[in-house]
């Protein structure tokens, strides 16, 4: 029995598939074209970089309750003990891992120069323009750009990630008119329901929770995923159990992460689920969990992740 059938079988929620899978190829003409250079913000935010804090995505097909418990246990073991390698993981060879490492460092240079907060909204085209303009970043090589294209285009099922792609185009942009900056966090939320829900949550919990990660564009998700893949020595399956691959993150269309004030890095592990603040979120109806301990997406449990997008 293949892994896709296995995941269908252990799901208890028949979510609808989101969007199509549109192919996209980045041509040399596209990324070398001339256009206006976006300015570096005058005061780049110095927001903390998100540690492991992401999500899975929606289910592709309805469940089938016919998989042996032994196979279910194997799947559940992976999402419970998510940060270790398994024999059938997708791992880059040494040459590709070195390209992964250098490309991740290049993305991090963009983030340092452009500012952590602004980087969350940076589009792929703008990233290329910024890197070409500013010597502290340096122009991306054709090999690096091709590698980023391949990472974005790859079907994440190959990693053992079973969500749908919610961002079909690598060049997708987040319109400035649709977002609002959340003071004191370095992050952004979409106007409307996400902003309203966060503000009401803060009010109901007397400012004891705060935004730890909001909107993430394609470039931000690329940087997070590649950085995690560096720490796993090129194991993309292991990385995807903690972090949605680029294009698959619901942070791009509405979801956000919250944490307890003063709780530090424990906001990004299951200790958060033991806090009084989380229990109050549950009681108040805020904590609709997308990534439960037995979720069908191939992702670890994320009690901090607030579901907004459907």
VENRAFEN-V707504 format. One record per residue. N is the residue number from 1. RES is the residue in three letters. BURIAL is + if it has 9 or more other C-alpha atoms within 8 Angstrom, else -. Layout:
# VENRAFEN-V707504
n->(N	N)
res->(RES	RES)
burial->(BURIAL	BURIAL)
This chain:
# VENRAFEN-V707504
n->(1	2	3	4	5	6	7	8	9	10	11	12	13	14	15	16	17	18	19	20	21	22	23	24	25	26	27	28	29	30	31	32	33	34	35	36	37	38	39	40	41	42	43	44	45	46	47	48	49	50	51	52	53	54	55	56	57	58	59	60	61	62	63	64	65	66	67	68	69	70	71	72	73	74	75	76	77	78	79	80	81	82	83	84	85	86	87	88	89	90	91	92	93	94	95	96	97	98	99	100	101	102	103	104	105	106	107	108	109	110	111	112	113	114	115	116	117	118	119	120	121	122	123	124	125	126	127	128	129	130	131	132	133	134	135	136	137	138	139	140	141	142	143	144	145	146	147	148	149	150	151	152	153	154	155	156	157	158	159	160	161	162	163	164	165	166	167	168	169	170	171	172	173	174	175	176	177	178	179	180	181	182	183	184	185	186	187	188	189	190	191	192	193	194	195	196	197	198	199	200	201	202	203	204	205	206	207	208	209	210	211	212	213	214	215	216	217	218	219	220	221	222	223	224	225	226	227	228	229	230	231	232	233	234	235	236	237	238	239	240	241	242	243	244	245	246	247	248	249	250	251	252	253	254	255	256	257	258	259	260	261	262	263	264	265	266	267	268	269	270	271	272	273	274	275	276	277	278	279	280	281	282	283	284	285	286	287	288	289	290	291	292	293	294	295	296	297	298	299	300	301	302	303	304	305	306	307	308	309	310)
res->(UNK	UNK	UNK	UNK	UNK	UNK	UNK	UNK	UNK	UNK	UNK	UNK	UNK	UNK	UNK	UNK	UNK	UNK	UNK	UNK	UNK	UNK	UNK	UNK	UNK	UNK	UNK	UNK	UNK	UNK	UNK	UNK	UNK	UNK	UNK	UNK	UNK	UNK	UNK	UNK	UNK	UNK	UNK	UNK	UNK	UNK	UNK	UNK	UNK	UNK	UNK	UNK	UNK	UNK	UNK	UNK	UNK	UNK	UNK	UNK	UNK	UNK	UNK	UNK	UNK	UNK	UNK	UNK	UNK	UNK	UNK	UNK	UNK	UNK	UNK	UNK	UNK	UNK	UNK	UNK	UNK	UNK	UNK	UNK	UNK	UNK	UNK	UNK	UNK	UNK	UNK	UNK	UNK	UNK	UNK	UNK	UNK	UNK	UNK	UNK	UNK	UNK	UNK	UNK	UNK	UNK	UNK	UNK	UNK	UNK	UNK	UNK	UNK	UNK	UNK	UNK	UNK	UNK	UNK	UNK	UNK	UNK	UNK	UNK	UNK	UNK	UNK	UNK	UNK	UNK	UNK	UNK	UNK	UNK	UNK	UNK	UNK	UNK	UNK	UNK	UNK	UNK	UNK	UNK	UNK	UNK	UNK	UNK	UNK	UNK	UNK	UNK	UNK	UNK	UNK	UNK	UNK	UNK	UNK	UNK	UNK	UNK	UNK	UNK	UNK	UNK	UNK	UNK	UNK	UNK	UNK	UNK	UNK	UNK	UNK	UNK	UNK	UNK	UNK	UNK	UNK	UNK	UNK	UNK	UNK	UNK	UNK	UNK	UNK	UNK	UNK	UNK	UNK	UNK	UNK	UNK	UNK	UNK	UNK	UNK	UNK	UNK	UNK	UNK	UNK	UNK	UNK	UNK	UNK	UNK	UNK	UNK	UNK	UNK	UNK	UNK	UNK	UNK	UNK	UNK	UNK	UNK	UNK	UNK	UNK	UNK	UNK	UNK	UNK	UNK	UNK	UNK	UNK	UNK	UNK	UNK	UNK	UNK	UNK	UNK	UNK	UNK	UNK	UNK	UNK	UNK	UNK	UNK	UNK	UNK	UNK	UNK	UNK	UNK	UNK	UNK	UNK	UNK	UNK	UNK	UNK	UNK	UNK	UNK	UNK	UNK	UNK	UNK	UNK	UNK	UNK	UNK	UNK	UNK	UNK	UNK	UNK	UNK	UNK	UNK	UNK	UNK	UNK	UNK	UNK	UNK	UNK	UNK	UNK	UNK	UNK	UNK	UNK	UNK	UNK	UNK	UNK	UNK	UNK	UNK	UNK	UNK	UNK	UNK	UNK	UNK	UNK	UNK	UNK	UNK)
burial->(-	-	-	-	+	+	+	+	+	+	+	-	-	+	+	-	+	+	-	-	-	-	-	-	-	-	-	-	-	-	+	-	-	-	-	-	-	-	-	-	-	-	-	+	+	-	+	-	-	-	-	-	+	+	+	+	+	+	+	+	+	-	+	+	-	-	+	-	-	-	+	+	-	-	+	+	+	+	+	+	-	+	-	-	-	-	-	-	+	+	-	+	-	-	-	-	+	-	+	+	+	-	+	+	-	+	+	+	+	+	+	-	+	+	+	+	+	+	+	+	+	+	+	+	-	+	+	+	+	+	+	+	+	-	-	-	+	+	-	+	-	-	-	+	+	+	+	+	+	-	-	+	-	-	-	+	+	+	+	+	+	+	+	+	+	+	+	+	+	+	-	+	-	+	-	-	-	-	+	+	-	+	-	-	+	+	+	+	+	+	+	-	-	+	+	+	-	+	-	-	+	+	-	-	+	-	-	+	+	+	+	+	+	+	+	+	+	+	+	+	+	+	+	+	+	+	+	+	+	+	-	+	-	+	+	+	+	+	+	+	+	+	+	+	+	+	+	+	+	+	+	+	-	+	+	+	+	+	+	+	-	-	-	-	-	+	+	+	-	+	+	+	+	-	-	-	+	+	+	+	+	+	-	-	-	+	+	-	+	+	+	+	-	+	+	+	+	+	+	+	+	+	+	+	+	+	+	+	-	-)
